[in-house]
């Protein structure tokens, strides 16, 4: 049996993340070899968020392990404390952003489906991201760039 301790797992930081989004992450679903559930632990230093405001087309859950986190949703902002859990529904109603506005480190767990392809929409920047499971086919675009006709470029 594979196991991971979400309270002690080491979270890796990506030095290319911009200010405001410098959080550490550990993909515990890979450690325990999950096939259908994506589970990630995030460490949020003071003033940092895990990702921009977005929504997906799969349900997503957030559990606060330590500290507090402010969660922005379409209804506004709410602070969640240690032990509190919320669920973000699929689609625009589930838009969210998690930020540590406190002074101490915060640790949270995010749960979602591991299904691919995955799609996320970023309302603040009007972007759509697509992750089909193949790095060569990943795509991030702005809606303003417009759609092309289904037959465009075909022979």
N, C-alpha and C positions, 0 to 999 in steps of 0.2 A: 504494500500500500504506500503510495507516494503522499507526502504531506508537506504543508507550508504553514508557517506561523505568521499570520497577518500582522501581529503586534511587533514582531522582531525582524521580518524580512528586510534585507537591504534594498533601498530604492536607488536606482541609478539616475543621474542627472544628465541631460543632454545640453552640452555647452552651447549649442546653436539656438536654443530656445531664447526668445527675446525677453527683455525685462517685463515683468508683470506675469510671465508664464513660465517661470523657472521652478518647476516642481520635479520631484523625483518620482520614479515609477518602478513597480515590480509586477511583472505579469505572472501572478501565482497560478493562473489556469494552465500555463505551460509547465510549471513546476510539477503540478499534480496530474498532468497529462489529460486535461479536460478536452472533450471534443465538441460539446454543444454549448458550454457556458464560458463566457469571457469574464474573468475576474482579475482586476488590477488594484493594487494598493498604491496610493499616492501619498507622498509626503509634501506638505505645502508650507514653505517658510512664510513668515509674515509678509503680507502685501502681495502674495502671488496667487495665481489662478491655475487650474489644470488645463483649461482650453477655452477658446472663445465661446460666446453664447451660441448655442446650436441646438438642433433637434435631429433625431434619427427616425427611421421607420421601423424600429424595434423598441420594445420597452427597455428602460434602463433604470437601475436602482443605485442609490447612494447610501452608505452607512458610515457614520462618523465614529471612528475608533478612539480618537484622542483629540482634545481641543474643541474648537468651534469652527464652523464654516458658514459663510453667508452664501445662500443660493438665490440667484436671480432666476425668475420664471416669468411667463407672461402676466402673472398676477402681481408681480413686484418682487421685493427681496425679503427673505426670512433668514434668521440665524438658526442653525441647527447645532445642538450640543452633543457631547459624547453619548453614544448609544442610540441616537435618533437615526431613523431610516426613512427615506422617501422614495417614491416611485415616479418616474417620468414616463407618461404614456407616449406611444408612437405618434409622430406627426407634430405639427406646430404647437399643439397644446402642451407638449412635453419639452419645449425649449428650456434650456437651463445653462447656467454657468456657476461654478463653485469657486469661491475666493476666500482666502484666509485674511480677514481684516484685523485679527488679533495680533498680539506680540509674540506668542509662543508658537512653536511648530504644531501643525495640525496633521493628522493622519486619517485618511478616509479609504473606503473600499468602494469601487464601482463594479456593478454586475450588469451584464447584458448578454444577448445572444452572440454566439460565435459564428453565426451564419455569414456567408459571403455569397454574393457581393453585398457590401454595406454602403449605405448612402447617408451623408450628413448634410444638412442645410444650415448656413450661417447667416441669419437674418440681418445682422448689423453691417456685414460687408457684402451681402447679396451674392454669396458664393455657394457652390454645391461641390461636394467632394464625393468621389466614387472609389471604393476599394474592392476590386473584384477578387483579390487573393493572389494576383500576379503583379509584381512591382512594375513591370513594363506597361501595364494597362491602367495604372492608377491615374486619376484625373482630378484636377481642381480647376473650376472655371467660374466666371462671373455670369450671372444671368444676363447682364447688359450686353454681353458678347453675342447674344441671340442664338436662336436655333437655326440649324440648317435643315433643308428639306431632306426627307428620308432618302430620296434618290440622288441627292447631290453627290457628285463624284463617282457614281456607279456607272458601269458599262453594260 
